[in-house]
Amino acid sequence: MRKDASGEGRRVLQREALRIPRRREDSNKGSYGRLLLLAGSEGMCGAAYLSALAAYRSGAGLVRILSPEQNRIVLQTLLPEAVLRCYREPAELPGLIERECGRADFLVAGPGIGTAAAAQLLLRSVLRYGQAPLLLDADGLNLLAMEESLRESFRHYALRYPTVVTPHPMEMARLLGRRVEEIVAAPERAAAAFTEQSHAITVLKGHRSLVLDERQCYQNMEPSPALSKAGSGDVLSGCIAGLYEVLRAEVAEEPARKGAESGAERDSAGQAALLYRAACLAVSVHAIAGRIAAREKGEHAVLARDTADAIGAAMETFMTEDTEE
């Protein structure tokens, strides 16, 4: 089909096509991936906590958080399941990121990092040393909008590894150099424009979030007003990462079940397909989790961490039965 900047010609993915596999009885934490979350800045650890919590709630096996030393005690207290990699000075970042990227299956960068020089160094290091699918959110997107050299590095990264961005309309307006009213009036056109510029999957957040790649389009049709709270975007980022690892684990298990050898896990196109599906699942799971949390807490009272805690129940609505062949 012919594609254009409005998204026309893209195949529309239906919600009924989205499924989440159940956890295998013979799995271990390594089966569900090693996520590296580069998030938080001095005194701003909430985004790191919420993203990491959501990743675990969505099925990730191991989450490492790279954040300033000042955030260590709070993060260890709030989420003892996470492994912390902390730095005292920005000069430590390139070496630390190079080491940690070498052991990660998935990268999330941007939540709460700010836009100061240290954040720019962090993002440059991720784009230089990263070797895995990448999700860029929040301040990571603001840095792209501020610095053309970072945009160019991001485009090169997206040609080598699957990438996804998760802007809200204001962040998308900055990225495209447009007014936010234009983004709100034509969200699919805006998302398609950025995808074509950057080669990344675009999740344009809103009450009916859109997910686009170069061939497909998905829209969540089950909005949840309970998500209109600070931190909801951080939860979505973690949810995408965790669901990617769940889907990747299923693909990795297929050769063992069928006695075949497969390179799908290492294949960039295969990873991109998994990442697109994870993003589509996540926007729907996130919205359903918001509604579940609202039933318990009340629509106005829901906090982002309440939504994260409801992810498991929301995922059950997409679960498939384990059918051994």
C-alpha positions, -999 to +999 in steps of 0.1 A: +000+000+000+011+036-007+021+055+024+019+092+030+026+117+058-009+114+072-005+076+078-029+067+049-019+033+034-007+019+067-022-014+078-044-009+108-037-034+136-068-045+155-069-050+192-081-085+187-048-094+172-029-085+203-020-114+227+004-118+257+019-152+263+018-168+297+050-173+316+066-207+310+070-230+339+107-237+331+117-200+328+140-180+350+147-143+354+172-144+325+144-157+303+127-123+306+156-100+298+180-075+313+166-040+311+188-010+316+169+021+327+188+054+325+166+077+344+164+103+371+186+133+381+197+147+414+166+149+436+144+136+408+141+098+413+104+094+409+105+088+371+132+061+376+111+044+403+079+044+383+094+032+350+113+004+368+082-006+388+061-008+356+088-028+338+087-054+366+049-054+368+049-060+330+071-090+332+108-079+329+132-104+345+159-080+358+159-042+359+191-021+364+187+016+371+214+040+362+209+072+382+229+097+403+243+085+437+219+109+455+190+087+444+204+054+457+188+052+491+153+063+479+153+038+450+167+010+471+139+016+497+111+020+471+121-009+448+146-033+464+142-057+434+160-033+412+198-034+407+213+001+410+243+015+391+249+050+405+274+077+396+287+106+416+301+128+388+290+132+351+325+123+340+318+087+351+289+083+327+306+073+294+326+044+310+297+033+332+272+034+303+296+015+280+299-013+306+262-015+314+250-013+277+271-044+270+249-065+293+215-051+284+188-066+262+167-034+262+174+003+270+151+030+283+166+065+284+152+099+293+127+098+322+136+125+347+171+130+335+167+168+329+183+187+300+216+199+316+251+190+303+251+158+323+219+146+306+234+155+272+265+134+280+243+106+292+223+105+259+253+108+237+269+079+256+238+058+251+236+065+214+274+057+211+276+025+232+240+011+230+237-023+214+200-031+219+165-018+212+160+016+227+130+035+241+135+073+244+111+093+265+106+126+283+138+146+287+155+124+262+131+137+236+135+173+248+173+169+243+167+157+207+146+188+201+173+210+214+204+195+197+206+186+160+237+165+165+218+143+190+190+140+164+214+128+138+230+103+162+195+090+171+186+085+134+218+065+129+210+044+160+175+037+147+190+024+115+209-002+135+186-011+163+148-009+168+138+022+186+106+037+199+098+072+211+069+081+234+061+119+232+030+137+244+017+164+220+039+192+235+071+170+231+061+161+196+055+198+187+091+205+199+105+176+179+087+187+147+091+225+152+053+229+151+026+244+173+010+220+197-024+228+182-013+213+149-003+181+167-036+178+185-056+185+153-038+159+132-020+134+155-016+107+129+000+130+105+024+143+131+034+108+143+039+096+107+061+127+100+084+119+129+086+082+121+096+090+086+122+115+098+137+093+125+131+057+115+117+051+150+083+037+161+063+066+174+039+063+203+020+097+203+004+098+237-031+111+242-065+100+254-064+077+224-027+070+219-014+062+185+014+037+176+029+040+142+058+025+123+066+027+086+039+001+077+014-001+105-009+020+126-026+012+159-049+033+181-060+026+216-098+031+217-102+026+254-092+059+270-087+063+308-090+098+323-074+084+355-040+085+336-040+123+335-015+125+364+022+131+367+042+099+362+018+081+339+042+085+309+070+069+330+048+040+337+040+036+300+077+035+292+084+007+317+053-012+304+066-011+268+100-024+280+086-052+301+061-064+275+089-064+249+109-088+271+078-110+275+073-112+238+110-118+231+111-146+256+083-164+237+102-160+204+134-173+221+115-204+233+101-214+199+132-230+185+136-251+217+100-263+214+103-272+177+138-284+177+148-257+152+175-231+151+164-194+147+181-161+145+149-141+151+160-129+185+191-114+171+175-102+138+168-065+138+136-068+117+123-095+141+131-073+171+114-043+155+082-063+150+083-074+186+089-038+198+060-025+177+037-052+191+049-044+226+041-007+222+006-015+209+000-038+238+014-013+263-009+016+254-039-006+258-027-024+289-018+010+304-053+024+298-070-007+312-047-006+343-058+031+348-094+020+347-088-009+371-070+015+395-098+040+392-124+014+403-104+008+435-091+043+443-116+066+425-110+083+392-096+115+406-074+098+433-054+074+411-016+079+413+009+067+386+021+039+410-015+027+414-017+023+376+016+004+377+003-019+404-027-027+382-007-037+351-008-074+360-046-075+361-048-055+329-024-079+312-046-109+320-072-095+296-047-102+268-033-135+280-033-167+259-035-202+271-002-223+270-007-247+241+022-272+241+027-288+207 
